[in-house]
Amino acid sequence: MKLNQENLSQLPRDIMRPTYDRRQLTAGIVHVGVGGFHRSHEAFYTDELLQSSDASRWGICGVGLRAADRRMASILKEQDYLYSVIVKHPDGHRETRVIGSIVDYLMGCDDPAAVIDRMADAKTKIVSLTITEGGYNVDPDTGDFDRSNPDALHDVENPSNPKLVFGYLTAALKKRRQAGLPAFTVQSCDNILHNGDLTKQMLLSFARMQDSELADWIESEVCFPNAMVDRITPVTTDADIEYLQSEFKLVDNWPVACEPFRQWVVEDRFSNGRPKWQDVGVQFVADVTPYEKMKLRLLNAGHSVLGILGAIHGYQTIDECMRDDLFVTYLRQFFDHEVTPVLDPVPGIDLNEYKRTLVERFGNPSIGDQLSRICLESSSKLPVFLIPTIRENLSRGAGLEHAALVIAAWCYYSDKHADRHGNALEVTDGLKNDLQKAAKATSEDVLSFVKFKPVFGELATDERFTAIYAKMIDRLYRNPDVSEQMREIIDL
Ligand code: NAD
């Protein structure tokens, strides 16, 4: 049976499905970047809210800006924008839920005017984003908006036919202002420290290139709440699609699989109203900083620790690493000795319990989170998740070996694109060539990789760090069995 609106009532009883009237929904939210995570997180919370109360103003219109999103557009359209979420519990138990909160989908690269008009529509109250860390067009040297990006220059010249999300947002906000409509909230759901503040900084920089008066209006009228978002959502596999077919005879061409845990902590600053997401477990706070720091420095950095060391070791998935006691102990020590001391108190959270749950979540054998996904775009991730922890430990004179080995291993990984056995590793990174060039020069200058300033800043000028790092590099290049160095660090 194909997944679509007509067949909803015939789904097997074990599948939860929307019981609200989807025809009554209007899209108060426009979401850019409908990938796995949006569908397991914001759209999932919103579906629960629609299920439990009358929130019919808060349907979601998905938006894809890039040609690569056409597949999502056509699959969702064929399925009346319905899709299944398979929640995989650590004990192997699964729950399947069909989500109904997405009610439309528009493709920016095919019809930019339709996207701009939809964002500018009075019914749109929030434009939310999961466009990945790389989607914010940050100049890695300065931390400002990258004005040299040809797409940004194109968007300044062609306001009605933009390519970057910032071109779309600016064009839509301009229309709203002209029409006397209130601004929408721009809500980032990407894994970035102060994601709302960064979005604001980038949007204002872009808008100023186009129209400084409009930029002033945006600055005073648009809210950009910071948020911490969490739910491990690996790439959908063929096995997920086959599971629905064999278990329920349900044909869903792009379901999502994820863990049961989920968390969303949001600053309660919205320009134009918001759903009562607190009724379905979203936490609204005045300041999200301690929550996001805890999550990025423990969960995301922990993923990178396992991802990079595990990839070189020859492992494929996070749970495979967690079946190795050496990796578990290493991770736990990294959390306890290097991260916890640099975190601020987090209201209402017991850090020990949080770390214990992380170890349990990472070990969930049903998730099969690929290390290749974790290592994607490491050059955008490590400067946010891991390198600040090293810097803070340097300035307080504390140990940093666990994190330093990850940097040394990342150099090896960027240089060889292979694990310790010589098996090729697929590297996907916007700075892949620069990283490889810097890593390859290690044979002439042991510090060449960490001298790559767009990622490491001034790290290579710190003598304590470079002494530790150089020793690790020397040993890793002589013997890429990273587990030997991990063992020694644990025993320190
Ligand atoms: P995905 O690959 O399934 O989807 C990414 C979406 O972003 C796609 O629609 C893609 O077209 C769009 N996109 C990418 N670059 C863009 C750009 N420059 N401009 C506009 N759109 C762009 O990935 P996902 O798993 O949904 O993750 C997306 C983001 O969500 C992550 O980068 C992360 O910041 C955040 N997140 C993911 C998880 C997770 O476990 N997957 C957990 C927490 C947060």
Residues whose N, C-alpha, C, O or C-beta is under 5 A from the ligand:
A	BS01	NAD	G33 V34 G35 G36 F37 H38 L65 R66 D69 T130 I131 T132 E133 G134 G135 C189 D190 N191 V229 D230 R231 I232 T233
